[in-house]
């Protein structure tokens, strides 16, 4: 799995951080998503998929290998 985020599309809702805190964070100044792990371990795949589908701005893209 490879994960990409579109910081320009992000609205700062924080759902990704709440869902997968080992993979996503938010910038302190504006709450825009930051990607901590672009290739998360298999144990994180399900929560990353959930974060991507739950993102209100569709700012997370998941590429399955």
mmCIF file of the N, C-alpha and C atoms, coordinates in Angstrom:
data_MODEL
# 
_entry.id   MODEL 
# 
loop_
_atom_site.group_PDB 
_atom_site.id 
_atom_site.type_symbol 
_atom_site.label_atom_id 
_atom_site.label_alt_id 
_atom_site.label_comp_id 
_atom_site.label_asym_id 
_atom_site.label_entity_id 
_atom_site.label_seq_id 
_atom_site.pdbx_PDB_ins_code 
_atom_site.Cartn_x 
_atom_site.Cartn_y 
_atom_site.Cartn_z 
_atom_site.occupancy 
_atom_site.B_iso_or_equiv 
_atom_site.pdbx_formal_charge 
_atom_site.auth_seq_id 
_atom_site.auth_comp_id 
_atom_site.auth_asym_id 
_atom_site.auth_atom_id 
_atom_site.pdbx_PDB_model_num 
ATOM 1   N N  . UNK A 1 1  ? 0.841   -1.182 0.000  1.00 0.00 ? 1  UNK A N  1 
ATOM 2   C CA . UNK A 1 1  ? 0.000   0.000  0.000  1.00 0.00 ? 1  UNK A CA 1 
ATOM 3   C C  . UNK A 1 1  ? 0.880   1.237  0.000  1.00 0.00 ? 1  UNK A C  1 
ATOM 4   N N  . UNK A 1 2  ? 0.464   2.196  -0.812 1.00 0.00 ? 2  UNK A N  1 
ATOM 5   C CA . UNK A 1 2  ? 1.112   3.503  -0.809 1.00 0.00 ? 2  UNK A CA 1 
ATOM 6   C C  . UNK A 1 2  ? 0.020   4.548  -0.606 1.00 0.00 ? 2  UNK A C  1 
ATOM 7   N N  . UNK A 1 3  ? 0.296   5.513  0.248  1.00 0.00 ? 3  UNK A N  1 
ATOM 8   C CA . UNK A 1 3  ? -0.682  6.536  0.606  1.00 0.00 ? 3  UNK A CA 1 
ATOM 9   C C  . UNK A 1 3  ? -0.172  7.897  0.140  1.00 0.00 ? 3  UNK A C  1 
ATOM 10  N N  . UNK A 1 4  ? -1.083  8.677  -0.405 1.00 0.00 ? 4  UNK A N  1 
ATOM 11  C CA . UNK A 1 4  ? -0.778  10.050 -0.785 1.00 0.00 ? 4  UNK A CA 1 
ATOM 12  C C  . UNK A 1 4  ? -1.831  10.965 -0.184 1.00 0.00 ? 4  UNK A C  1 
ATOM 13  N N  . UNK A 1 5  ? -1.437  12.186 0.150  1.00 0.00 ? 5  UNK A N  1 
ATOM 14  C CA . UNK A 1 5  ? -2.395  13.181 0.638  1.00 0.00 ? 5  UNK A CA 1 
ATOM 15  C C  . UNK A 1 5  ? -2.300  14.434 -0.225 1.00 0.00 ? 5  UNK A C  1 
ATOM 16  N N  . UNK A 1 6  ? -3.421  15.081 -0.393 1.00 0.00 ? 6  UNK A N  1 
ATOM 17  C CA . UNK A 1 6  ? -3.491  16.342 -1.136 1.00 0.00 ? 6  UNK A CA 1 
ATOM 18  C C  . UNK A 1 6  ? -3.727  17.450 -0.113 1.00 0.00 ? 6  UNK A C  1 
ATOM 19  N N  . UNK A 1 7  ? -2.654  18.105 0.286  1.00 0.00 ? 7  UNK A N  1 
ATOM 20  C CA . UNK A 1 7  ? -2.766  19.150 1.304  1.00 0.00 ? 7  UNK A CA 1 
ATOM 21  C C  . UNK A 1 7  ? -3.599  20.331 0.822  1.00 0.00 ? 7  UNK A C  1 
ATOM 22  N N  . UNK A 1 8  ? -3.643  20.562 -0.480 1.00 0.00 ? 8  UNK A N  1 
ATOM 23  C CA . UNK A 1 8  ? -4.449  21.664 -1.016 1.00 0.00 ? 8  UNK A CA 1 
ATOM 24  C C  . UNK A 1 8  ? -5.939  21.373 -0.891 1.00 0.00 ? 8  UNK A C  1 
ATOM 25  N N  . UNK A 1 9  ? -6.314  20.106 -0.948 1.00 0.00 ? 9  UNK A N  1 
ATOM 26  C CA . UNK A 1 9  ? -7.727  19.727 -0.837 1.00 0.00 ? 9  UNK A CA 1 
ATOM 27  C C  . UNK A 1 9  ? -8.174  19.585 0.618  1.00 0.00 ? 9  UNK A C  1 
ATOM 28  N N  . UNK A 1 10 ? -7.246  19.338 1.516  1.00 0.00 ? 10 UNK A N  1 
ATOM 29  C CA . UNK A 1 10 ? -7.565  19.088 2.928  1.00 0.00 ? 10 UNK A CA 1 
ATOM 30  C C  . UNK A 1 10 ? -8.310  20.265 3.555  1.00 0.00 ? 10 UNK A C  1 
ATOM 31  N N  . UNK A 1 11 ? -9.358  19.934 4.324  1.00 0.00 ? 11 UNK A N  1 
ATOM 32  C CA . UNK A 1 11 ? -10.130 20.960 5.016  1.00 0.00 ? 11 UNK A CA 1 
ATOM 33  C C  . UNK A 1 11 ? -9.863  20.970 6.523  1.00 0.00 ? 11 UNK A C  1 
ATOM 34  N N  . UNK A 1 12 ? -8.950  20.110 6.977  1.00 0.00 ? 12 UNK A N  1 
ATOM 35  C CA . UNK A 1 12 ? -8.554  20.125 8.382  1.00 0.00 ? 12 UNK A CA 1 
ATOM 36  C C  . UNK A 1 12 ? -9.561  19.531 9.347  1.00 0.00 ? 12 UNK A C  1 
ATOM 37  N N  . UNK A 1 13 ? -10.376 18.605 8.889  1.00 0.00 ? 13 UNK A N  1 
ATOM 38  C CA . UNK A 1 13 ? -11.393 18.023 9.776  1.00 0.00 ? 13 UNK A CA 1 
ATOM 39  C C  . UNK A 1 13 ? -10.780 17.130 10.862 1.00 0.00 ? 13 UNK A C  1 
ATOM 40  N N  . UNK A 1 14 ? -9.634  16.540 10.574 1.00 0.00 ? 14 UNK A N  1 
ATOM 41  C CA . UNK A 1 14 ? -8.956  15.714 11.570 1.00 0.00 ? 14 UNK A CA 1 
ATOM 42  C C  . UNK A 1 14 ? -9.432  14.278 11.652 1.00 0.00 ? 14 UNK A C  1 
ATOM 43  N N  . UNK A 1 15 ? -10.349 13.887 10.789 1.00 0.00 ? 15 UNK A N  1 
ATOM 44  C CA . UNK A 1 15 ? -10.853 12.514 10.825 1.00 0.00 ? 15 UNK A CA 1 
ATOM 45  C C  . UNK A 1 15 ? -9.751  11.503 10.565 1.00 0.00 ? 15 UNK A C  1 
ATOM 46  N N  . UNK A 1 16 ? -8.816  11.814 9.688  1.00 0.00 ? 16 UNK A N  1 
ATOM 47  C CA . UNK A 1 16 ? -7.725  10.888 9.392  1.00 0.00 ? 16 UNK A CA 1 
ATOM 48  C C  . UNK A 1 16 ? -6.853  10.662 10.625 1.00 0.00 ? 16 UNK A C  1 
ATOM 49  N N  . UNK A 1 17 ? -6.564  11.725 11.328 1.00 0.00 ? 17 UNK A N  1 
ATOM 50  C CA . UNK A 1 17 ? -5.745  11.621 12.538 1.00 0.00 ? 17 UNK A CA 1 
ATOM 51  C C  . UNK A 1 17 ? -6.450  10.803 13.610 1.00 0.00 ? 17 UNK A C  1 
ATOM 52  N N  . UNK A 1 18 ? -7.732  10.997 13.754 1.00 0.00 ? 18 UNK A N  1 
ATOM 53  C CA . UNK A 1 18 ? -8.491  10.224 14.740 1.00 0.00 ? 18 UNK A CA 1 
ATOM 54  C C  . UNK A 1 18 ? -8.570  8.753  14.363 1.00 0.00 ? 18 UNK A C  1 
ATOM 55  N N  . UNK A 1 19 ? -8.619  8.469  13.066 1.00 0.00 ? 19 UNK A N  1 
ATOM 56  C CA . UNK A 1 19 ? -8.766  7.105  12.583 1.00 0.00 ? 19 UNK A CA 1 
ATOM 57  C C  . UNK A 1 19 ? -7.435  6.360  12.527 1.00 0.00 ? 19 UNK A C  1 
ATOM 58  N N  . UNK A 1 20 ? -6.390  7.013  12.062 1.00 0.00 ? 20 UNK A N  1 
ATOM 59  C CA . UNK A 1 20 ? -5.086  6.356  11.878 1.00 0.00 ? 20 UNK A CA 1 
ATOM 60  C C  . UNK A 1 20 ? -3.951  7.272  12.342 1.00 0.00 ? 20 UNK A C  1 
ATOM 61  N N  . UNK A 1 21 ? -3.810  7.454  13.647 1.00 0.00 ? 21 UNK A N  1 
ATOM 62  C CA . UNK A 1 21 ? -2.821  8.401  14.168 1.00 0.00 ? 21 UNK A CA 1 
ATOM 63  C C  . UNK A 1 21 ? -1.358  8.005  13.932 1.00 0.00 ? 21 UNK A C  1 
ATOM 64  N N  . UNK A 1 22 ? -1.101  6.749  13.589 1.00 0.00 ? 22 UNK A N  1 
ATOM 65  C CA . UNK A 1 22 ? 0.273   6.339  13.277 1.00 0.00 ? 22 UNK A CA 1 
ATOM 66  C C  . UNK A 1 22 ? 0.660   6.695  11.849 1.00 0.00 ? 22 UNK A C  1 
ATOM 67  N N  . UNK A 1 23 ? -0.321  7.063  11.041 1.00 0.00 ? 23 UNK A N  1 
ATOM 68  C CA . UNK A 1 23 ? -0.071  7.339  9.630  1.00 0.00 ? 23 UNK A CA 1 
ATOM 69  C C  . UNK A 1 23 ? -0.282  8.813  9.292  1.00 0.00 ? 23 UNK A C  1 
ATOM 70  N N  . UNK A 1 24 ? -1.219  9.475  9.986  1.00 0.00 ? 24 UNK A N  1 
ATOM 71  C CA . UNK A 1 24 ? -1.554  10.864 9.681  1.00 0.00 ? 24 UNK A CA 1 
ATOM 72  C C  . UNK A 1 24 ? -1.373  11.761 10.908 1.00 0.00 ? 24 UNK A C  1 
ATOM 73  N N  . UNK A 1 25 ? -1.054  13.013 10.640 1.00 0.00 ? 25 UNK A N  1 
ATOM 74  C CA . UNK A 1 25 ? -0.992  14.047 11.674 1.00 0.00 ? 25 UNK A CA 1 
ATOM 75  C C  . UNK A 1 25 ? -1.554  15.318 11.044 1.00 0.00 ? 25 UNK A C  1 
ATOM 76  N N  . UNK A 1 26 ? -1.593  16.387 11.838 1.00 0.00 ? 26 UNK A N  1 
ATOM 77  C CA . UNK A 1 26 ? -2.045  17.681 11.331 1.00 0.00 ? 26 UNK A CA 1 
ATOM 78  C C  . UNK A 1 26 ? -1.034  18.742 11.719 1.00 0.00 ? 26 UNK A C  1 
ATOM 79  N N  . UNK A 1 27 ? -0.840  19.703 10.819 1.00 0.00 ? 27 UNK A N  1 
ATOM 80  C CA . UNK A 1 27 ? 0.041   20.832 11.130 1.00 0.00 ? 27 UNK A CA 1 
ATOM 81  C C  . UNK A 1 27 ? -0.588  21.663 12.235 1.00 0.00 ? 27 UNK A C  1 
ATOM 82  N N  . UNK A 1 28 ? 0.225   22.146 13.138 1.00 0.00 ? 28 UNK A N  1 
ATOM 83  C CA . UNK A 1 28 ? -0.265  22.943 14.261 1.00 0.00 ? 28 UNK A CA 1 
ATOM 84  C C  . UNK A 1 28 ? -0.895  24.257 13.819 1.00 0.00 ? 28 UNK A C  1 
ATOM 85  N N  . UNK A 1 29 ? -0.329  24.878 12.797 1.00 0.00 ? 29 UNK A N  1 
ATOM 86  C CA . UNK A 1 29 ? -0.773  26.225 12.439 1.00 0.00 ? 29 UNK A CA 1 
ATOM 87  C C  . UNK A 1 29 ? -2.106  26.272 11.704 1.00 0.00 ? 29 UNK A C  1 
ATOM 88  N N  . UNK A 1 30 ? -2.447  25.206 10.957 1.00 0.00 ? 30 UNK A N  1 
ATOM 89  C CA . UNK A 1 30 ? -3.687  25.280 10.179 1.00 0.00 ? 30 UNK A CA 1 
ATOM 90  C C  . UNK A 1 30 ? -4.467  23.961 10.109 1.00 0.00 ? 30 UNK A C  1 
ATOM 91  N N  . UNK A 1 31 ? -4.033  22.951 10.819 1.00 0.00 ? 31 UNK A N  1 
ATOM 92  C CA . UNK A 1 31 ? -4.704  21.648 10.908 1.00 0.00 ? 31 UNK A CA 1 
ATOM 93  C C  . UNK A 1 31 ? -4.731  20.864 9.595  1.00 0.00 ? 31 UNK A C  1 
ATOM 94  N N  . UNK A 1 32 ? -3.889  21.241 8.641  1.00 0.00 ? 32 UNK A N  1 
ATOM 95  C CA . UNK A 1 32 ? -3.816  20.515 7.371  1.00 0.00 ? 32 UNK A CA 1 
ATOM 96  C C  . UNK A 1 32 ? -3.066  19.199 7.586  1.00 0.00 ? 32 UNK A C  1 
ATOM 97  N N  . UNK A 1 33 ? -3.534  18.165 6.897  1.00 0.00 ? 33 UNK A N  1 
ATOM 98  C CA . UNK A 1 33 ? -2.986  16.829 7.045  1.00 0.00 ? 33 UNK A CA 1 
ATOM 99  C C  . UNK A 1 33 ? -1.489  16.771 6.735  1.00 0.00 ? 33 UNK A C  1 
ATOM 100 N N  . UNK A 1 34 ? -0.800  15.951 7.499  1.00 0.00 ? 34 UNK A N  1 
ATOM 101 C CA . UNK A 1 34 ? 0.590   15.605 7.231  1.00 0.00 ? 34 UNK A CA 1 
ATOM 102 C C  . UNK A 1 34 ? 0.681   14.087 7.212  1.00 0.00 ? 34 UNK A C  1 
ATOM 103 N N  . UNK A 1 35 ? 1.371   13.552 6.238  1.00 0.00 ? 35 UNK A N  1 
ATOM 104 C CA . UNK A 1 35 ? 1.528   12.116 6.102  1.00 0.00 ? 35 UNK A CA 1 
ATOM 105 C C  . UNK A 1 35 ? 2.779   11.676 6.852  1.00 0.00 ? 35 UNK A C  1 
ATOM 106 N N  . UNK A 1 36 ? 2.600   10.802 7.825  1.00 0.00 ? 36 UNK A N  1 
ATOM 107 C CA . UNK A 1 36 ? 3.725   10.310 8.624  1.00 0.00 ? 36 UNK A CA 1 
ATOM 108 C C  . UNK A 1 36 ? 4.361   9.063  8.024  1.00 0.00 ? 36 UNK A C  1 
ATOM 109 N N  . UNK A 1 37 ? 3.565   8.263  7.315  1.00 0.00 ? 37 UNK A N  1 
ATOM 110 C CA . UNK A 1 37 ? 4.058   7.000  6.774  1.00 0.00 ? 37 UNK A CA 1 
ATOM 111 C C  . UNK A 1 37 ? 3.373   6.730  5.434  1.00 0.00 ? 37 UNK A C  1 
ATOM 112 N N  . UNK A 1 38 ? 4.081   6.948  4.346  1.00 0.00 ? 38 UNK A N  1 
ATOM 113 C CA . UNK A 1 38 ? 3.517   6.774  3.010  1.00 0.00 ? 38 UNK A CA 1 
ATOM 114 C C  . UNK A 1 38 ? 3.336   5.305  2.633  1.00 0.00 ? 38 UNK A C  1 
ATOM 115 N N  . UNK A 1 39 ? 4.040   4.420  3.324  1.00 0.00 ? 39 UNK A N  1 
ATOM 116 C CA . UNK A 1 39 ? 3.909   2.986  3.074  1.00 0.00 ? 39 UNK A CA 1 
ATOM 117 C C  . UNK A 1 39 ? 3.736   2.274  4.412  1.00 0.00 ? 39 UNK A C  1 
ATOM 118 N N  . UNK A 1 40 ? 2.538   2.405  4.991  1.00 0.00 ? 40 UNK A N  1 
ATOM 119 C CA . UNK A 1 40 ? 2.303   1.853  6.324  1.00 0.00 ? 40 UNK A CA 1 
ATOM 120 C C  . UNK A 1 40 ? 2.345   0.318  6.322  1.00 0.00 ? 40 UNK A C  1 
ATOM 121 N N  . UNK A 1 41 ? 2.651   -0.265 7.480  1.00 0.00 ? 41 UNK A N  1 
ATOM 122 C CA . UNK A 1 41 ? 2.681   -1.722 7.595  1.00 0.00 ? 41 UNK A CA 1 
ATOM 123 C C  . UNK A 1 41 ? 1.284   -2.310 7.423  1.00 0.00 ? 41 UNK A C  1 
ATOM 124 N N  . UNK A 1 42 ? 1.246   -3.591 7.108  1.00 0.00 ? 42 UNK A N  1 
ATOM 125 C CA . UNK A 1 42 ? -0.018  -4.282 6.848  1.00 0.00 ? 42 UNK A CA 1 
ATOM 126 C C  . UNK A 1 42 ? -1.019  -4.118 7.988  1.00 0.00 ? 42 UNK A C  1 
ATOM 127 N N  . UNK A 1 43 ? -0.547  -4.043 9.205  1.00 0.00 ? 43 UNK A N  1 
ATOM 128 C CA . UNK A 1 43 ? -1.437  -3.900 10.360 1.00 0.00 ? 43 UNK A CA 1 
ATOM 129 C C  . UNK A 1 43 ? -2.217  -2.589 10.328 1.00 0.00 ? 43 UNK A C  1 
ATOM 130 N N  . UNK A 1 44 ? -1.749  -1.614 9.569  1.00 0.00 ? 44 UNK A N  1 
ATOM 131 C CA . UNK A 1 44 ? -2.407  -0.304 9.479  1.00 0.00 ? 44 UNK A CA 1 
ATOM 132 C C  . UNK A 1 44 ? -3.294  -0.153 8.245  1.00 0.00 ? 44 UNK A C  1 
ATOM 133 N N  . UNK A 1 45 ? -3.256  -1.098 7.330  1.00 0.00 ? 45 UNK A N  1 
ATOM 134 C CA . UNK A 1 45 ? -3.957  -0.945 6.055  1.00 0.00 ? 45 UNK A CA 1 
ATOM 135 C C  . UNK A 1 45 ? -5.452  -0.704 6.207  1.00 0.00 ? 45 UNK A C  1 
ATOM 136 N N  . UNK A 1 46 ? -6.110  -1.456 7.057  1.00 0.00 ? 46 UNK A N  1 
ATOM 137 C CA . UNK A 1 46 ? -7.561  -1.310 7.195  1.00 0.00 ? 46 UNK A CA 1 
ATOM 138 C C  . UNK A 1 46 ? -7.939  0.074  7.724  1.00 0.00 ? 46 UNK A C  1 
ATOM 139 N N  . UNK A 1 47 ? -7.211  0.568  8.731  1.00 0.00 ? 47 UNK A N  1 
ATOM 140 C CA . UNK A 1 47 ? -7.550  1.891  9.275  1.00 0.00 ? 47 UNK A CA 1 
ATOM 141 C C  . UNK A 1 47 ? -7.215  3.002  8.285  1.00 0.00 ? 47 UNK A C  1 
ATOM 142 N N  . UNK A 1 48 ? -6.181  2.801  7.471  1.00 0.00 ? 48 UNK A N  1 
ATOM 143 C CA . UNK A 1 48 ? -5.851  3.798  6.449  1.00 0.00 ? 48 UNK A CA 1 
ATOM 144 C C  . UNK A 1 48 ? -6.954  3.846  5.388  1.00 0.00 ? 48 UNK A C  1 
ATOM 145 N N  . UNK A 1 49 ? -7.438  2.697  4.972  1.00 0.00 ? 49 UNK A N  1 
ATOM 146 C CA . UNK A 1 49 ? -8.555  2.664  4.020  1.00 0.00 ? 49 UNK A CA 1 
ATOM 147 C C  . UNK A 1 49 ? -9.774  3.370  4.604  1.00 0.00 ? 49 UNK A C  1 
ATOM 148 N N  . UNK A 1 50 ? -10.031 3.120  5.872  1.00 0.00 ? 50 UNK A N  1 
ATOM 149 C CA . UNK A 1 50 ? -11.171 3.754  6.547  1.00 0.00 ? 50 UNK A CA 1 
ATOM 150 C C  . UNK A 1 50 ? -10.977 5.274  6.605  1.00 0.00 ? 50 UNK A C  1 
ATOM 151 N N  . UNK A 1 51 ? -9.766  5.713  6.891  1.00 0.00 ? 51 UNK A N  1 
ATOM 152 C CA . UNK A 1 51 ? -9.485  7.153  6.926  1.00 0.00 ? 51 UNK A CA 1 
ATOM 153 C C  . UNK A 1 51 ? -9.698  7.784  5.559  1.00 0.00 ? 51 UNK A C  1 
ATOM 154 N N  . UNK A 1 52 ? -9.274  7.088  4.506  1.00 0.00 ? 52 UNK A N  1 
ATOM 155 C CA . UNK A 1 52 ? -9.422  7.618  3.149  1.00 0.00 ? 52 UNK A CA 1 
ATOM 156 C C  . UNK A 1 52 ? -10.900 7.740  2.769  1.00 0.00 ? 52 UNK A C  1 
ATOM 157 N N  . UNK A 1 53 ? -11.690 6.731  3.087  1.00 0.00 ? 53 UNK A N  1 
ATOM 158 C CA . UNK A 1 53 ? -13.109 6.790  2.733  1.00 0.00 ? 53 UNK A CA 1 
ATOM 159 C C  . UNK A 1 53 ? -13.865 7.780  3.599  1.00 0.00 ? 53 UNK A C  1 
ATOM 160 N N  . UNK A 1 54 ? -13.355 8.046  4.805  1.00 0.00 ? 54 UNK A N  1 
ATOM 161 C CA . UNK A 1 54 ? -14.024 8.969  5.710  1.00 0.00 ? 54 UNK A CA 1 
ATOM 162 C C  . UNK A 1 54 ? -13.596 10.415 5.571  1.00 0.00 ? 54 UNK A C  1 
ATOM 163 N N  . UNK A 1 55 ? -12.613 10.669 4.724  1.00 0.00 ? 55 UNK A N  1 
ATOM 164 C CA . UNK A 1 55 ? -12.128 12.044 4.550  1.00 0.00 ? 55 UNK A CA 1 
ATOM 165 C C  . UNK A 1 55 ? -13.180 12.877 3.813  1.00 0.00 ? 55 UNK A C  1 
ATOM 166 N N  . UNK A 1 56 ? -13.697 13.939 4.445  1.00 0.00 ? 56 UNK A N  1 
ATOM 167 C CA . UNK A 1 56 ? -14.745 14.742 3.807  1.00 0.00 ? 56 UNK A CA 1 
ATOM 168 C C  . UNK A 1 56 ? -14.277 15.499 2.574  1.00 0.00 ? 56 UNK A C  1 
ATOM 169 N N  . UNK A 1 57 ? -12.969 15.681 2.429  1.00 0.00 ? 57 UNK A N  1 
ATOM 170 C CA . UNK A 1 57 ? -12.439 16.411 1.278  1.00 0.00 ? 57 UNK A CA 1 
ATOM 171 C C  . UNK A 1 57 ? -11.845 15.482 0.227  1.00 0.00 ? 57 UNK A C  1 
ATOM 172 N N  . UNK A 1 58 ? -11.891 14.181 0.472  1.00 0.00 ? 58 UNK A N  1 
ATOM 173 C CA . UNK A 1 58 ? -11.281 13.195 -0.441 1.00 0.00 ? 58 UNK A CA 1 
ATOM 174 C C  . UNK A 1 58 ? -9.815  13.537 -0.715 1.00 0.00 ? 58 UNK A C  1 
ATOM 175 N N  . UNK A 1 59 ? -9.118  13.926 0.340  1.00 0.00 ? 59 UNK A N  1 
ATOM 176 C CA . UNK A 1 59 ? -7.723  14.360 0.209  1.00 0.00 ? 59 UNK A CA 1 
ATOM 177 C C  . UNK A 1 59 ? -6.721  13.224 0.393  1.00 0.00 ? 59 UNK A C  1 
ATOM 178 N N  . UNK A 1 60 ? -7.209  12.014 0.616  1.00 0.00 ? 60 UNK A N  1 
ATOM 179 C CA . UNK A 1 60 ? -6.330  10.851 0.836  1.00 0.00 ? 60 UNK A CA 1 
ATOM 180 C C  . UNK A 1 60 ? -6.546  9.864  -0.296 1.00 0.00 ? 60 UNK A C  1 
ATOM 181 N N  . UNK A 1 61 ? -5.445  9.465  -0.917 1.00 0.00 ? 61 UNK A N  1 
ATOM 182 C CA . UNK A 1 61 ? -5.502  8.463  -1.976 1.00 0.00 ? 61 UNK A CA 1 
ATOM 183 C C  . UNK A 1 61 ? -4.691  7.261  -1.527 1.00 0.00 ? 61 UNK A C  1 
ATOM 184 N N  . UNK A 1 62 ? -5.299  6.074  -1.666 1.00 0.00 ? 62 UNK A N  1 
ATOM 185 C CA . UNK A 1 62 ? -4.635  4.828  -1.314 1.00 0.00 ? 62 UNK A CA 1 
ATOM 186 C C  . UNK A 1 62 ? -4.400  4.049  -2.601 1.00 0.00 ? 62 UNK A C  1 
ATOM 187 N N  . UNK A 1 63 ? -3.150  3.664  -2.821 1.00 0.00 ? 63 UNK A N  1 
ATOM 188 C CA . UNK A 1 63 ? -2.769  2.829  -3.962 1.00 0.00 ? 63 UNK A CA 1 
ATOM 189 C C  . UNK A 1 63 ? -2.426  1.447  -3.404 1.00 0.00 ? 63 UNK A C  1 
ATOM 190 N N  . UNK A 1 64 ? -3.190  0.449  -3.825 1.00 0.00 ? 64 UNK A N  1 
ATOM 191 C CA . UNK A 1 64 ? -2.909  -0.919 -3.401 1.00 0.00 ? 64 UNK A CA 1 
ATOM 192 C C  . UNK A 1 64 ? -1.836  -1.494 -4.317 1.00 0.00 ? 64 UNK A C  1 
ATOM 193 N N  . UNK A 1 65 ? -0.907  -2.229 -3.730 1.00 0.00 ? 65 UNK A N  1 
ATOM 194 C CA . UNK A 1 65 ? 0.169   -2.855 -4.553 1.00 0.00 ? 65 UNK A CA 1 
ATOM 195 C C  . UNK A 1 65 ? -0.332  -4.147 -5.140 1.00 0.00 ? 65 UNK A C  1 
# 
